[in-house]
Amino acid sequence: MATSTTAAAEPPPAAGDRPPAVELAGITKRFPGVVANRDVHLRAEAGTIHAIVGENGAGKSTLMKILYGMQRPDEGTITVEGEPVTFKRPTDAIRAGIGMVHQHFMLADNLTVLENVVLGAEPKVPVFLSRGAARRRIRELGEAYGLTVDPDALVETLGVGDRQRVEILKVLYRGARILILDEPTAVLVPQEVDDLFRNLRELKQEGLTVLFISHKLDEVLSVADTITVIRAGTTVATVDPSEVTARDLANLMVGHELPTPETRESTVTDTVELSLRGVTVAGAGGKPALDSIDLDIRRGEILGVAGVEGNGQTELINAVMGLVDLVAGTITVGDDDVTTWSTRARREGRVACVPEDRHRDGLLLDAPLWENVALGQQTRAPFVKGRFIDRDGARGRTERIVRDYGVRTPGVDVPAGALSGGNQQKLIMGRELTSDPRVLVAAHPTRGVDVGAQAAIWDELRQARASGLAVLLISADLDELVGLSDTLVVLYGGRLVARVDPATTTLDDLGCYMTGTDPTGGPVGSEEPS
């Protein structure tokens, strides 16, 4: 069992009296044709929150994988708490007190939360794991750090937000002294972000060190003690957050000012492209996961959906894409009732989708880019000739997407798993938007991408909207929702509980609706259809 991180017998020594928690000096890592890290230097003091920022592909993930023992550097040294170390595998890093929460989750879907948390940390003596003790410990950690998840739930039944919580619990369960957190706030509402940051500060006060990787520069500025900026594989600056702005960081990262998602000129028409009426989807325990949903999205409109993870967003996406049967209700695309259509028929009917989890549902990571671009469109030109896949046509379309959407890759034969997260997302956006859609379901389109890729994706959504596309936008980024949406609704408990004007609503009001409270203090109600 892991030792507790919630109470110390004595106050930890002051940071200045301790060696740095982590020091990386001259780290260089080469891959065939690519230098991922070049002479990187980073020093994280003990008992601090040290943020690492940079574009996707800048080398942050490679650097953290080296620190976590997943890869070995070609050059350079690693020191942990004053001791030189050489990690051959993650278990070496774990024994040295380092834990990592990956941006792309590393969980076994067919196991429970408890089994995932204890996997690899089972006690050697006694031989048998005490499930009761482990369950109690997981509940204690969840309650202490706002990471409550049912220990007996199967991971395959969890949404993205709960999956991330399980990953954080795995690290805390092992009692790590140095935590690497990769995009830990990507799926949280503002109130939850505040709670997480409060808990991180508590961990810091207890002497733990947090390496915090994020693309949300305002969050980095609010929580970090020190910020290191990485660009093109090397460190370009280490700054005090009190002395820089988000725009300063953006300039250091990508060479231009921080973009905003702001969209106010209206392109909304009177033509309804996607209509849901009384859509109900079954959930666990007999309670509907979606309950009598009524929505209309018009040509040239972005309709944003806000909500805490697990309140019906996934079921809404699956209902529109034909991935789940309806208990009641109808779905219409244009003049076609598609309620009973298959997913393939809906896609051929020009309904496109950017999925919630690009690794699980959006890409074949071991397949080349051109095969990934053909996914979902393999029955249509330019991907087929007669009954056979047209490789030249697929490669040509992929080369166009790489060029037009700024996907950074050596070529279209590179496996999708070799791309950074932002470039994977741009590839998916390009695939869906070049399929001539009339409706786009965009689920967390900028999750886990840097400010440069984020700006590119916002631009593509704005241009698609202006050309007449109807967009259903689901996002945990409230600034993104408010900035891009023409209409904004809130899902809570599987029901639409609010419909607000993005031009006048506040993030605090949205946060209230998302947690089941009217901003005036009363319980939320159900919205009437528009």
Secondary structure, DSSP 4 states (H G I P E B T S, - for coil): -PPPSS--SSPPPPGGGS--SEEEEEEEEEETTEEEEEEEEEEE-TT-EEEEE--TTSSHHHHHHHHTTSS--SEEEEEETTEEE--SSHHHHHHTTEEEE-SS----TTSBHHHHHHTT---SSSSS--HHHHHHHHHHHHHHHT----TTSBGGG--HHHHHHHHHHHHHHTT-SEEEEESTTTT--HHHHHHHHHHHHHHHHTT-EEEEE-S-HHHHHHH-SEEEEEETTEEEEEE-GGG--HHHHHHHHHSSPPP-----S----S-EEEEEEEEEE--GGG--SEEEEEEEEETT-EEEEE--TTSSHHHHHHHHHTSS--SEEEEEETTEE-TT--HHHHHHTTEEEE-S-IIIII--TTSBHHHHHHTT-TTSTTSEETTEE-HHHHHHHHHHHHHHTT---S-TTSBGGGS-HHHHHHHHHHHHHTT--SEEEEESTTTT--HHHHHHHHHHHHHHHHTT-EEEEE-S-HHHHHHH-SEEEEEETTEEEEEE-TTT--HHHHHHHHTTB-TTSSB---PPP-
